[in-house]
Amino acid sequence: MTIPLLDLKIQYQKLQLQVSRAFGRVLKSTQFILGPEAVKFEKDFATFCGVKDCVVVSSGTAALYLILQALDVGPGDEVITVPNSFIATAEAISLTGAKPIFVDVLEQNGLIDVDKIPGMITKKTKAIIPVHLYGQAVAMDKVLAMAKKYNLLVVEDACQAHGASYKNKRVGSFGRAAAFSFYPGKNLGAYGDAGAIITNDLRLATNVRLLRDHGSAQKYHHEILGFNFRLDALQAAVLNVKLKYLNQWNSQRQKLVANYNQLLQDLPLILPNNIDNFTNLVYHLYVVRTKLRDPLQRFLSDQRIGCGIHYPIPIHLQPAYKFLGYKVGDFPITEKLAKEILSLPLYPELTDRQQNFVINKIKEFFNKK
Ligand SMILES: *Cc1c(COP(=O)(O)O)cnc(C)c1O
């Protein structure tokens, strides 16, 4: 049996007919960029998230960048975020000309340690970007209280947390705006690059709409300088097919996680746990921890079980960020997690038989130790 970390084929087979029909509609219309499919998705995803507006863009990275740009974050500004994320979170800050300032994370869940924020605030601090990593939800009331105290903007990186909620409100609806990615492997994934911003601030949404399309609301009239961050209509069409299934897929992930948690509990592994009872997690990834991470990954890989490390090198230690002057030891918890974390196979279509195979192989590994 071969079990990949993520298998998108089964889901595609189930949706093939619907996706082909949707693609057919777009191809026939020859409206290949944005258009009615994009408008429909914007409306439906805003409703799903419980916010006033959604603007689709070309990727999650673009979404983060466009929010910051629309909020006038730029050279001379500092933006606080975590080193325990995909590099895009920090890259978007850097692309505006602002400087990313990192704070370490909580060991129990890898999410921003809000109590560490005050120590990093300067006169230049303009915004905070909490990251809802692995489909978890950051304790947003703490973030919002901190932001209020220091007069900071809150921009949520919800790229891994479609449908997660905190105190019965969807993540992404707490800050001034949030970025989502629909990269194919995300909980809601397109068949290529895609992203969106959501917000309750209609002026901000208008601004992002301008920025994503050359600063233009009317063809060849350019009010401000923007760029091309538009979404393909084909991607919007896939998202319209898939959005209807998101809740169902997320519950399937939760069921699989409950199974993993139960059947792995007696092993010397640190399992993900919901440290905040007010959150509903959607498990983009199932991440366990062990000091034996590398040998375990090798063992599973030999058994043709796909695993991943999200992420092996913290952002502050990436060569690309050498110029910020951070060094090993600056964020000890993030660095410790990077050495111990392992993402196990998880996707809604993972069968019990496949999951049991993974679990038994992990047991076999520890029995030999
Ligand atoms: C995927 C992801 C992004 C970037 O999204 P893209 O669509 O790949 O540009 C940003 N932040 C986080 C946390 C992500 O997981």
The ligand as a Gaussian input file, in Angstrom:
#p B3LYP/6-31G(d) Opt

LIG

0 1
 C       -0.339000      28.649000       1.442000
 C        0.010000      29.743000       2.379000
 C        0.268000      31.057000       1.956000
 C        0.413000      31.436000       0.521000
 O       -0.599000      31.080000      -0.323000
 P       -0.316000      30.883000      -1.895000
 O       -1.680000      30.740000      -2.457000
 O        0.519000      29.654000      -2.046000
 O        0.370000      32.098000      -2.384000
 C        0.471000      32.027000       2.922000
 N        0.459000      31.737000       4.220000
 C        0.260000      30.488000       4.676000
 C        0.248000      30.226000       6.145000
 C        0.055000      29.450000       3.761000
 O       -0.123000      28.201000       4.208000

